[in-house]
Amino acid sequence: MYEELMTNLCFRFLRGGERRLFALLLAITLSVPSFAFAADEASESNAYSAAPARAERLIAKGKVIDPNGQPVAGVAVIIDETKTGTVTDGNGYYVIDVPNVGVHLTFTCLGYKPQTAVVPKSLSLDIYMEEDTLEMDAAVVVGMGHQRKASVIGAISSVSRDALKIPQRNLTNALAGKIAGAVVVQRTGEPGLDNAEFWIRGISSLNSSAPLVLVDGVERSMSDLSIEEIETISVLKDASATAVYGVRAANGVVLVTTRKGIAQKATIDVKIESGISNLVNMPKLLDGANYMRLYNEAYGSEFYSPEQIRMTETHADPYLYPNVNWFDELFTKFSTNSQVSVNVRGGGERARYYVTASYLRDNGNLYNNPDTDYNTNINITRYNFRSNIDMSLTKTTTLSLEIGANMTDAHQPRPITSSYNFQSQASELFSACYQQDPITTPVRVPLGYNEFGEMQWGWGAPLSTSVGNPAERLFGSGYNKTYRTSVMSQIILKQNLDFLTKGLDFTASFSYDVNTVSIQSRGKYSSLYAVNGVDDETGLYSLVPKREGDEFLGYIYSNTGDRADEFKAQFNYERVFNERHRVGAMAMYYQRSFNNLAAGSSILALPYRKQGLAFRATYSYDDRYFIEYNMGYNGSENFKSGERFGVFPAGAIGYLISNEPFWKVKWINHLKIRGSIGLVGSDVLAAGRFAYLSTWESGLGGHYFGPNATWSAGIGEAQEGVLGLTWEKGLKKDLGLELKMFDSMVSIDLDYFHEKRWDILIQRSSVPGIAGLNQQPLANMGRMTNHGFEATAEFNHHIGKVNYRIYGNFSFARNKITEKDEAPTDPWRMRTGHPLNQQFGLIALGLFEDQDEIDLSPEQKFGTVRPGDVKYLDYNGDGVVDAHDEVAIGYSRVPEINYGFGLQINWKGLDFGAFFRGQAHVSYSLGGSFFPFANGVGKGNLFAKAMDRWSEENPNPNAFYPRLSASASANNQKASTRTIYDGSLLRLSDLEVGYTFRGKHLKSWGCQSLRVYFVGSNLLLFSPWDMWDPESGSTNGSNYPLARKFNLGVRISF
């Protein structure tokens, strides 16, 4: 039955080619659960056989909660007499058919002691689960496997699927603020291009600081995974936790674990969610009349007459006197989004399975042109499928087959630029709204009547400038379609080797991933017309053709893609001696090959290959004293033979003081101190590959030959190979404290970390041009430090039947460049000694009040200075203000402080949750079209805040903008303390309210539970910067804003 349900639901959303792929994956998957049930039904020991027939259905129900009153999801509920069972839902509720009153129900869940109770006559049975420390210890995902929680002495933070339920298409954005130490910044909300920038504990290298992301142990992107696929996401932060990944993990590791099957009766979970979204923090631009007034002020004369201004302000003639808000013309206030998912989970003794299929549609906020036969809005349609199957071939052998796929169809307006790649068309349209002022271009112009008496319309154009029509660019230029398909597969064989020695097992795995991208671009140019007055004879507008358009859409097609395969072989050993001595070990071999199928050069087309070994050894005594040693031995293709392998060891110790016999502090039930130190490495180059090889290219230099002095291009050395280069290295230190109080009602985790990097591979900056190099050579000359602290706290309690949870995290990370081979300059201008991406500029002292103040001040070398212009500090005191007076100002573009906090409340079937996240110690620079008339008068729009400026009539020394100028003012646009803004913010990121129905009436329909809910994201923003969303980091507000979403949903469990 479930096979038919899934097939019908999913195939409604799929087209021809995608249906064939989906059908193949689905057929493979569905055959396994059928085998599992058939095999188990044939076995007398089937743990989940059908319950005996009975004349009257008796339904027991209840809720399972922990000692703090919080619901416990995923608890297996088994009838001892019949061995049939069910599982609790996300709110801890269960519903189960029982043969009669008085049968025994056993409740089991990882991390809790089993509980057995008798079904009472009322058929209502609530259970309190007591935490089991030993069981909890087995649940933590670590590098290359699992460890008991009590044994974990590395810095690891995890988040479950339930914490990621906000309506986000991109999984990385859902992590923002959820994990201490994870820095997640979303620069744009444009559907399909909304990947977040992601760091762990800030930035530690002059090269890339992106973490290693592993999905089920394989190096993959997590951006397009469905949240329904996720079980947990763990972040490994210190050297002890990451050392087994060696050179790949210098910047931390993100482990994504997908959901697996469990031995239980099949359960089906269906989620349907839909809602609306609107863009928030849209920049506010000037209207046409005020634009004219400021234009006159900047120009210094009455360029626009009072009559022209009046006609524009009253909208008397929209063709001769346009007054256009281009944002209103292109961007709609609301759009829609929706998602549907179907999950099936279950199995028996022979096989366990988890299968999910989902559909997601996310529409942008651009208007759709009803006059075209194609959509002009942005939209993303994504289909996800995953099948995870575990088969017990024998009592000691398990074979796992994991198949995942996602197919994304992206529809966008044709890009304004000549590129046809999947890029930010919406941001280009944002920029077009800035580049076009509100008064020179009507949106559309009347062309006259056709033979049927219908008015014909054309796109407007400015009469005297070359700036185009943003509306025509959206509605009349065509569209792009991008089809992306990713297929991820992995087969895992695990063999228990207890027959050799107890506690030993062997695991081998092979994965193969394929990604393809196909792009279709259908583009054209529409005709443009400028209005040049009114014809006195006809009374019609006199039109001047500015461009002749195309009647039909053109066609451009391109393909790209990549593929990767990985192989791992791993031995694991864990054993307890004399009940107190726990010994563990792991040894693994790893290799990976990646091929770019659309490389632009022969070097990039060569396979990217990595190889290595990993080791781990652990020991604990009586769950009090812990010691761990990890090591990675890795090879890299970027260094020459004989220097390709490096060793990266790490060690950690821990002390669980609360397990000591002498510990008598009853209100502290868990106190652990842990520390780690280790060496990490990276082979990331500042540019290119194979640092030890020189490359030669044509067109680098040349000579004039012959009597006509004809230029002939020569061949030159593009990159000079450097022998002796080695790994970038880092020494990571971490000191942590774990504390649980009042029977785990309060939990606090604290970490302090410090990292020192050296031998960073950079391109030198100090080699003079006289050396004759086309490109600066590579060298191990970069050095950095990074330090900080992080904290996580949680409070769980209940008042009667009202359960609540308050939680939060805070992290601070600050880096410093200690060496980067800078060319000599003023000490205060050196980037060395400051954080990476530190802002630099002049110190602004205010605005000049009059000419006397200008005459008495140091000379400013940025053009003629007038009253109302920005006054700067002569930092070095040499009597002039120039580039030598620039100093460090503000902060870096990456926030040093990141935090999140939330509240969850449950009462009977009602649940409520809210989550806030924030960032601080972050600065962004202003530039480009932020400045009024940055490109001269007549070019570009103005922000509404331009009304707050210094003028002769209102010489406000605290004005937001300095004096307006008819041409770009080099003095007023210099990078300074006036041209950076504070990017601090606090955002109400998630809000959810739901109610879960359950009972006999649902059971009669075949449902265990039904939950209806409202969920919202990005609902409120608090920030000292109010011109646009500061998280975008934009210099002029041209990034596509984040969307506020309001969704309603229903989740049904069968």
Summary of the structure (lengths in Angstrom):
residues: 1054
radius of gyration: 32.6
end to end distance: 11.6
largest distance: 110.5
contacts: 3612
relative contact order: 0.12
helix: 14%
strand: 46%
